[in-house]
Amino acid sequence: MNLPTEIFDSVVVVHTPDELGADQAEAFRNFVTRLERHNVVVDIDGTESLDSAGLTALIDAQEMLRGIHGDLKISTNNVNNRKVFEMTRLDVHLEIFDSVIDAVRSYH
């Protein structure tokens, strides 16, 4: 898997695919955790389908990044994606920001 990324100093922003589900979860987690930078913002605004496997991949990637002194934060202003995080209570475990800029700034 190769996803679009942007670099802001020590932070890399990863833009997720249209679907983040069982078919993409492992490749997504591997992609995110093998980046040169370990402070990651995942921009999920463009993701229209997010299932339990995709959510698990986000949590797993966060844990792996924290194990190497990094972190994973979410950026989205997509109402449906925010509801998914709220309904699954993952908004308690993942920091979620309205914009990529706010998420990147939270690292500084």
Phi, psi and omega per residue, in radians:
M1 nan 2.359 3.083
N2 -2.278 2.017 -3.083
L3 -1.948 2.668 3.077
P4 -1.120 2.383 3.126
T5 -2.334 2.767 3.021
E6 -2.347 2.557 -3.131
I7 -2.022 2.283 3.065
F8 -2.221 1.674 -3.088
D9 0.963 -1.997 -3.081
S10 -1.618 0.137 -3.074
V11 -2.014 2.406 3.036
V12 -1.996 2.341 3.090
V13 -1.781 2.219 3.128
V14 -1.957 2.211 3.110
H15 -1.681 2.122 -3.049
T16 -1.340 2.789 3.108
P17 -1.295 3.067 3.121
D18 -1.024 -0.622 3.132
E19 -2.133 2.368 3.024
L20 -2.257 1.570 -3.059
G21 -2.403 -2.798 -3.062
A22 -0.982 -0.659 -3.100
D23 -1.234 -0.450 -3.081
Q24 -1.880 -0.236 -2.931
A25 -1.003 -0.906 -3.082
E26 -1.142 -0.781 3.131
A27 -1.112 -0.673 3.110
F28 -1.100 -0.877 -3.137
R29 -1.020 -0.779 3.134
N30 -1.111 -0.728 3.130
F31 -1.058 -0.869 -3.064
V32 -1.150 -0.682 -3.052
T33 -1.454 -0.112 3.122
R34 -1.875 0.168 3.103
L35 -1.239 2.730 3.127
E36 -1.107 -0.639 3.136
R37 -1.707 2.518 -3.054
H38 -1.852 -0.029 3.004
N39 -1.731 1.957 -2.958
V40 -2.129 2.358 2.942
V41 -1.936 2.186 3.113
V42 -1.787 1.980 3.130
D43 -1.590 1.900 -3.078
I44 -1.855 0.291 3.127
D45 -0.984 -0.638 -3.095
G46 -1.472 -0.048 -3.113
T47 -1.478 2.119 -3.114
E48 -1.734 -0.333 -3.136
S49 -2.300 2.032 -3.098
L50 -2.312 1.971 -3.105
D51 -1.975 -3.022 -3.055
S52 -1.085 -0.607 3.107
A53 -1.162 -0.683 3.092
G54 -1.146 -0.723 3.100
L55 -1.128 -0.725 3.101
T56 -1.097 -0.682 3.114
A57 -1.090 -0.668 3.099
L58 -1.114 -0.810 3.141
I59 -1.130 -0.786 3.120
D60 -1.056 -0.755 3.125
A61 -1.108 -0.721 3.110
Q62 -1.046 -0.813 -3.141
E63 -1.085 -0.741 3.132
M64 -1.133 -0.739 3.129
L65 -1.157 -0.693 3.098
R66 -1.118 -0.533 3.099
G67 -1.156 -0.357 3.099
I68 -2.028 0.538 3.046
H69 1.136 0.573 3.045
G70 -2.053 -2.835 3.106
D71 -2.859 2.914 3.095
L72 -2.312 2.264 3.115
K73 -2.236 2.715 -3.064
I74 -1.907 2.476 3.012
S75 -2.153 2.186 3.025
T76 -2.892 2.478 2.943
N77 -2.078 0.234 3.078
N78 -1.308 2.005 -3.045
V79 -1.030 -0.727 -3.117
N80 -1.132 -0.742 3.115
N81 -1.151 -0.678 3.094
R82 -1.071 -0.702 3.126
K83 -1.095 -0.671 3.111
V84 -1.051 -0.797 3.132
F85 -1.131 -0.679 3.121
E86 -1.191 -0.806 -3.101
M87 -1.138 -0.582 3.131
T88 -1.567 -0.043 -3.125
R89 1.107 0.325 3.085
L90 -1.328 -0.226 3.060
D91 -1.146 -0.259 3.074
V92 -1.396 -0.533 -3.069
H93 -1.675 -0.471 -3.119
L94 -1.995 2.331 3.044
E95 -1.320 2.208 -3.100
I96 -2.079 2.243 -3.101
F97 -2.062 2.696 3.139
D98 -1.292 -0.439 -3.099
S99 -2.443 2.750 3.086
V100 -1.060 -0.749 -3.114
I101 -1.044 -0.779 3.117
D102 -1.091 -0.705 3.141
A103 -1.155 -0.772 3.115
V104 -1.093 -0.763 -3.138
R105 -1.083 -0.504 -3.113
S106 -1.135 -0.320 3.102
Y107 -1.402 -0.266 -3.061
H108 -1.815 nan nan
